[in-house]
Amino acid sequence: MYVVSALLIVAVAMLVAVPLLAPDSPPTGRLPDTEAERLEREKAAALLAIREAQLDKAMGKLSDEDYAALRAFYERRAISAMTGLDGAAAASRAACAATDRCAACGSQVTDDSPFCAHCGSPGAQAEL
């Protein structure tokens, strides 16, 4: 009875320890982030911080001066991320206009959709 319990404890300990002892590797099933994904996350985080600051001000946790400073800081971050996203979309559209192919996946562009029909990336067709 004690032997079976000891073996069960060792087996569970090994199952828990193996991922911790393995060398660092990226999460399986997930591709590395693109610049656009990073900018989207940065924009979302900045907008969320603005909403949280509004809530804190409404609850009386922030003074008007602190709120204004926080809002200005996070607005600059959000605008910077949105500007980067606009620039990436314009570059993608320009690259597609020159080749009639999607800049992200290389598939042939066949319609006037702003997104690639194959991979869904923005700016797949040149603006008319």
N, C-alpha and C positions, 0 to 999 in steps of 0.2 A: 504494500500500500504506500509506504513512504518512498519507495523507489519510483513508482508511477507518478506520484506528486512531484518529486524532484525533477524527473524528466520533463514533465509538463511545464514546470517553472522555467527550466533551462530553455525549452523550445520557445516559449513566449518571450523570454529575454532576448533570444537570438533574433526573433522576428522584429523586435523593437530596435535592437542595436544595429542590425545590418544597414538600414538606410542612413543612420547617423555616422557610421564608419566609412561609408562609400565616399569616393572623391566627389567634389562638387561638380555637378552637371546641371545643364538647364532643365527645367521641368519638361517631362515628356509630353509630346503632343502639342507643344506650343512653339511657334516660330519666333525668332528674335523680333523685337519691336521695331517698327519703322519709325522714321522721323515724324510722320503724320500722326501715328498712334501716340507717340510721346507728347506731341503738341496738344492733341485732343485731351489727354489726361491732365496736362498742365492747365489747360483752359477750364476743364471741369472742376479741378481742385480750386482754382482761383474764384470761380463763380460760387462754389459752395462756401468758401471762406467769407465771401461778401455777404451771403445769406446768413451765415452764422453770426457775423458781426452785427448785422441788422437786428437779429433776434436778441443778442446780448445787450444792444443799446436799448431796445424796447423793454427789456427786463430790468434795466437800470444797472447793469454790470459794467457798462462802458460809458465814459464821459463823451460829450460831443467832440472834443478835440481828439481823443483816442480813436473814436469811430471814424472821423474824417481821415486820420492818418492811415488807419488800417484799410479803409475803403480805397484810398488813393493808391496805396501799395499794391493791393490785389487787382485793382482795375488796370494798372500798368502791366502786371503779369498776364492778365487775360487778353489785353489788347496785343501784347507782344506775341502770345501764342496764336491769336487769330490772324495776325499779320503774317506769321510764318505759314499758317495753313493756307492762306490766300496765295502766298508766293509759291508754295508747293503745287497747288492746283493750277496756277497760271503756267508754271514750268511744265507740268504734265500736259496741259492743253497745247502748249507750243511744240513740245516734242511730238505729240500725236499729229499735229497739223503738218509737220514736216514729213512724216512718214506714212500717214494713214494707218498707223498701227498703234496699239495701246502701249504706252511707255512702261506699264507695270508688267504685263504678261506677253506682249508682242503679238497678240492676235490681231487679225485684220479687222478694221473698223468698217462697219457696213451701213450704219445709220447715223442720224444726227443727235443721238442721245448724249447727254453730258456724262454718262457713265459707261464703262466698258461692259459689253454684253457677256463677255466670258468671265472676267474676274471681279467686276463691280467697282473698279477704281475710278475716282473722279477725274474729269478732264480727258476722257477717252476720245473725244471728237473735237475738232477745232470749232471755235465759235464762228458763226457765219455773219 
